[in-house]
Amino acid sequence: MRTCVVCRDKTGKRILTRMVRTENGLMIDPTGKMNGRGAYLCERLACWERAISSDVLGKALRMSLNAEDRERLQQAKPKA
């Protein structure tokens, strides 16, 4: 069981999308096996939009998200 950092819902690891803090910034981890500090987002569009616009994901990963990280999230966000 993993928890979405925005809505705090608990669900299975395979349903959530893992984000990882790396030396190169934020990376989307589709395999769930990348090294580094990770945080999870559920498939809700509202959670992704809040993660992009606020610092909730940055706090969970203990990093500040830059414009490039936010753009990467925007590209990976689920389609409504």
C-alpha positions in Angstrom: 0.0 0.0 0.0 1.2 3.5 -0.9 -0.2 7.0 -0.3 -0.9 9.8 -2.8 1.0 12.8 -1.5 -1.9 15.2 -2.4 -5.2 13.5 -1.4 -3.6 11.0 1.0 -5.7 8.1 -0.3 -4.0 4.7 0.2 -4.0 2.2 -2.7 -1.8 -0.4 -4.4 1.6 0.6 -5.7 0.8 -0.4 -9.3 -2.1 2.0 -9.4 -0.1 5.1 -8.4 2.6 6.9 -10.4 5.9 7.2 -8.7 8.0 10.4 -8.9 11.7 10.3 -7.9 14.2 12.9 -6.9 17.4 12.5 -8.8 20.5 14.6 -9.4 18.9 15.8 -12.7 15.7 16.9 -10.9 12.3 15.2 -10.8 11.8 12.0 -12.9 8.7 10.0 -13.5 9.4 6.3 -12.6 7.1 4.0 -14.5 8.9 0.9 -13.3 8.7 1.9 -9.6 12.3 0.7 -9.2 14.5 3.8 -9.7 17.0 4.7 -7.0 16.2 7.9 -5.0 13.6 9.4 -2.8 10.1 8.7 -4.2 6.6 10.0 -3.8 3.4 8.8 -5.3 0.4 10.5 -7.1 -2.9 8.8 -7.8 -4.7 9.0 -11.2 -7.0 11.9 -10.3 -6.4 14.9 -12.5 -7.0 17.3 -9.5 -4.1 15.7 -7.6 -1.8 16.1 -10.6 -2.8 19.8 -11.0 -2.3 20.5 -7.4 1.1 18.8 -7.4 2.1 21.0 -10.4 0.8 24.2 -9.0 1.8 23.9 -5.3 4.8 22.7 -3.3 3.2 19.5 -1.9 5.2 17.2 -4.1 8.4 19.2 -3.6 8.0 18.9 0.2 7.5 15.1 -0.1 10.6 14.8 -2.2 12.6 17.3 -0.1 13.4 19.4 -3.1 12.2 22.5 -4.9 10.5 21.9 -8.2 11.8 24.1 -11.0 9.9 25.0 -14.3 11.4 22.0 -16.0 10.2 19.6 -13.3 6.7 21.1 -13.5 6.7 20.8 -17.3 7.7 17.1 -17.0 4.7 16.6 -14.6 2.4 18.4 -17.0 3.5 16.1 -19.8 3.0 12.9 -17.7 -0.4 14.0 -16.2 -3.2 11.6 -17.0 -5.7 12.6 -19.7 -9.1 13.6 -18.5 
